[in-house]
Amino acid sequence: MYKIAFCGSHGTGKSTLLQAVASKFEVPILDKTIRTYWQGIGVDDFDKLPANIRTQCQLNLLINQIKREDIEGKNGFITDRSVLDYIG
Protein backbone atom coordinates (compact mmCIF):
# COMPACT_ATOMS: atom_id res chain seq x y z
CA MET A 1 0.00 0.00 0.00
CA TYR A 2 1.37 3.39 -1.04
CA LYS A 3 0.51 6.74 0.49
CA ILE A 4 2.19 9.42 -1.60
CA ALA A 5 1.69 13.17 -1.24
CA PHE A 6 3.20 15.99 -3.26
CA CYS A 7 3.77 19.35 -1.62
CA GLY A 8 4.37 22.60 -3.41
CA SER A 9 3.05 25.90 -4.58
CA HIS A 10 0.28 26.37 -7.11
CA GLY A 11 1.43 25.82 -10.69
CA THR A 12 4.60 23.85 -9.94
CA GLY A 13 3.54 20.65 -11.72
CA LYS A 14 2.24 18.57 -8.82
CA SER A 15 -0.83 17.39 -10.73
CA THR A 16 1.19 16.52 -13.82
CA LEU A 17 3.65 14.45 -11.80
CA LEU A 18 0.77 12.94 -9.84
CA GLN A 19 -0.74 11.42 -13.00
CA ALA A 20 2.52 9.70 -14.00
CA VAL A 21 3.23 8.33 -10.52
CA ALA A 22 -0.37 7.15 -10.00
CA SER A 23 -0.20 5.23 -13.25
CA LYS A 24 3.10 3.61 -12.28
CA PHE A 25 1.95 2.50 -8.81
CA GLU A 26 -1.72 1.93 -9.69
CA VAL A 27 -3.11 3.85 -6.74
CA PRO A 28 -6.21 6.07 -6.55
CA ILE A 29 -5.76 9.81 -6.99
CA LEU A 30 -7.07 12.23 -4.37
CA ASP A 31 -6.80 15.58 -6.08
CA LYS A 32 -8.49 18.95 -6.23
CA THR A 33 -9.33 19.01 -2.51
CA ILE A 34 -8.55 22.72 -2.27
CA ARG A 35 -10.13 23.72 -5.59
CA THR A 36 -13.35 21.84 -4.77
CA TYR A 37 -13.50 23.42 -1.31
CA TRP A 38 -13.05 26.97 -2.63
CA GLN A 39 -15.66 26.47 -5.33
CA GLY A 40 -18.06 25.03 -2.76
CA ILE A 41 -17.90 28.10 -0.54
CA GLY A 42 -17.69 30.61 -3.40
CA VAL A 43 -14.15 31.87 -2.81
CA ASP A 44 -12.10 32.94 -5.82
CA ASP A 45 -9.19 34.69 -4.04
CA PHE A 46 -8.02 33.28 -0.71
CA ASP A 47 -5.73 36.25 -0.05
CA LYS A 48 -8.66 38.67 -0.01
CA LEU A 49 -10.31 36.89 2.92
CA PRO A 50 -9.89 38.31 6.45
CA ALA A 51 -7.19 36.56 8.48
CA ASN A 52 -9.62 34.87 10.88
CA ILE A 53 -11.62 33.43 7.95
CA ARG A 54 -8.41 32.20 6.24
CA THR A 55 -7.46 30.41 9.46
CA GLN A 56 -10.85 28.70 9.65
CA CYS A 57 -10.64 27.72 5.98
CA GLN A 58 -7.20 26.19 6.48
CA LEU A 59 -8.53 24.16 9.41
CA ASN A 60 -11.47 22.95 7.31
CA LEU A 61 -9.15 22.01 4.44
CA LEU A 62 -6.91 20.04 6.80
CA ILE A 63 -9.92 18.14 8.14
CA ASN A 64 -11.23 17.51 4.59
CA GLN A 65 -7.86 16.13 3.46
CA ILE A 66 -7.59 13.78 6.44
CA LYS A 67 -11.17 12.53 5.85
CA ARG A 68 -10.51 11.93 2.14
CA GLU A 69 -7.32 10.02 2.91
CA ASP A 70 -9.13 7.92 5.50
CA ILE A 71 -12.26 7.20 3.42
CA GLU A 72 -11.03 7.12 -0.19
CA GLY A 73 -7.47 5.98 0.43
CA LYS A 74 -7.88 2.93 2.62
CA ASN A 75 -5.76 0.87 0.22
CA GLY A 76 -3.29 3.60 -0.56
CA PHE A 77 -3.48 6.82 -2.53
CA ILE A 78 -1.57 9.59 -4.21
CA THR A 79 -2.50 13.22 -3.68
CA ASP A 80 -1.43 16.63 -4.93
CA ARG A 81 -1.64 18.00 -1.40
CA SER A 82 -0.61 16.82 2.01
CA VAL A 83 -1.60 17.86 5.48
CA LEU A 84 1.74 19.66 5.60
CA ASP A 85 0.48 22.08 2.94
CA TYR A 86 -2.34 23.14 5.21
CA ILE A 87 -0.18 23.42 8.29
CA GLY A 88 2.44 25.47 6.39
C-alpha positions, 0 to 999 in steps of 0.5 A: 500500500502506497501513500504518496503526497506531493507538496508545493506551490500552485502551478509547480507541476504537482498534478502533472507528476501525480498522473505519472506516478499514480499510473506507475503505482496503480493507486487512486488519486485524491486531487483537487481538494482545495479547488473543490472546497473553494468552489463550494464556498464561493471563494475565488481569491483566498488572499482577499479573505480576512485573516480569521476566515483564512485560518478557519478555511485552512482548518477545514481544508486540513480536516477535509484532506484527512477525511478523504485520505481515510475514506477514499485511500484505505488501500493507498493513494496519491494526492497533490496536497498533504496535510503539511500544505495546510499546516504550512 
